Amino acid sequence: MDRENKGAFLARRKKHSTLTAGLYHPTPEAMMTEYWGVFVDNTPYILLLSDNQRSAREKAKRLAESANFRTLLEATLTACKAIEARAIDGRTVNWGEQLTVISASRSGDVETGTREIGEIRAILMPGCHQAIADTLCIDTTLATIIDADFPQVSDFEKLPELSERDVQMSLGNLEARKHPGGGH
């Protein structure tokens, strides 16, 4: 698949996903919460939140046991001798000023970075590679761990093409990410 077709393929998957990566400034309440997290080499890597179908504990355990998740970490050159799920008190977390989160979104929307983030499904800790967040939003195996409502599409080639407006919005979103003020 050439670069242009691969970009269009990924853009279609992102558009039809029920998850999106965004920027998050942790609140004092979030910093005091109990979480279940995925630890990589004994360091919190991703904190997971419960939703109406799955507990944070179940999500963390399934993600930590996932061969796809290990492969993703290795692909981003993240050292990962040990991957495990365990509870963590938010007061012990080394919170950054700004973190990447994975939040719920509506399938079919193109994210522009100008709206409020949806219900948070996962918080990625400082040092987590952006490709991890992006992949968790579109990879069928991993996304279904985080969001049970992730669309089960057996052939993403059959997804509708993006309109020219969608493409321009996506390109604008990529440019916004390069700006120091961010966007999501």
ZINOR-V299932 format. One record per backbone hydrogen bond with DSSP energy under -1.0 kcal/mol. CO is the residue of the C=O (numbers start at 1). NH is the residue of the N-H. E is the energy in kcal/mol with one decimal. If there is no record, write none. Layout:
# ZINOR-V299932
co=CO nh=NH e=E
co=CO nh=NH e=E
This chain:
# ZINOR-V299932
co=2 nh=6 e=-2.7
co=3 nh=7 e=-2.3
co=4 nh=8 e=-2.0
co=5 nh=9 e=-2.5
co=6 nh=10 e=-2.6
co=7 nh=11 e=-2.4
co=8 nh=12 e=-2.2
co=9 nh=13 e=-1.9
co=10 nh=14 e=-2.6
co=11 nh=15 e=-2.3
co=12 nh=16 e=-2.0
co=15 nh=108 e=-3.3
co=18 nh=105 e=-2.4
co=20 nh=103 e=-2.9
co=22 nh=101 e=-2.7
co=24 nh=99 e=-3.3
co=27 nh=31 e=-1.8
co=29 nh=32 e=-1.1
co=30 nh=33 e=-1.0
co=33 nh=90 e=-2.6
co=35 nh=88 e=-2.6
co=36 nh=48 e=-3.1
co=37 nh=86 e=-2.0
co=38 nh=45 e=-2.7
co=38 nh=46 e=-1.5
co=39 nh=84 e=-2.2
co=40 nh=43 e=-1.2
co=43 nh=40 e=-2.7
co=45 nh=125 e=-2.6
co=46 nh=38 e=-2.8
co=47 nh=123 e=-2.9
co=54 nh=51 e=-2.3
co=55 nh=59 e=-2.2
co=56 nh=60 e=-2.8
co=57 nh=61 e=-2.5
co=58 nh=62 e=-2.5
co=59 nh=63 e=-2.6
co=60 nh=64 e=-2.6
co=61 nh=65 e=-1.7
co=66 nh=70 e=-1.8
co=67 nh=71 e=-2.4
co=68 nh=72 e=-2.3
co=69 nh=73 e=-2.5
co=70 nh=74 e=-2.6
co=71 nh=75 e=-2.4
co=72 nh=76 e=-1.3
co=73 nh=78 e=-2.8
co=74 nh=77 e=-1.5
co=82 nh=41 e=-3.5
co=84 nh=39 e=-3.5
co=86 nh=37 e=-2.8
co=88 nh=35 e=-3.0
co=89 nh=92 e=-2.5
co=90 nh=93 e=-1.1
co=93 nh=95 e=-1.5
co=99 nh=24 e=-2.4
co=100 nh=124 e=-3.0
co=101 nh=22 e=-2.5
co=102 nh=121 e=-3.3
co=102 nh=122 e=-1.7
co=103 nh=20 e=-2.2
co=106 nh=109 e=-2.0
co=119 nh=104 e=-2.6
co=121 nh=49 e=-2.2
co=122 nh=102 e=-2.6
co=123 nh=47 e=-3.1
co=125 nh=128 e=-2.0
co=129 nh=132 e=-1.4
co=129 nh=133 e=-1.1
co=130 nh=134 e=-2.5
co=131 nh=135 e=-2.4
co=132 nh=136 e=-2.6
co=133 nh=137 e=-1.1
co=135 nh=138 e=-1.1
co=135 nh=139 e=-2.9
co=139 nh=143 e=-3.6
co=140 nh=144 e=-1.7
co=142 nh=146 e=-1.3
co=143 nh=147 e=-2.9
co=147 nh=150 e=-2.1
co=151 nh=153 e=-1.2
co=155 nh=158 e=-1.9
co=156 nh=159 e=-1.5
co=163 nh=167 e=-2.3
co=164 nh=168 e=-2.5
co=165 nh=169 e=-2.5
co=166 nh=170 e=-2.5
co=167 nh=171 e=-2.6
co=168 nh=172 e=-2.5
co=169 nh=173 e=-2.2
co=170 nh=174 e=-2.1
co=171 nh=175 e=-2.0
co=172 nh=176 e=-2.2
co=173 nh=177 e=-1.7
co=179 nh=182 e=-2.3
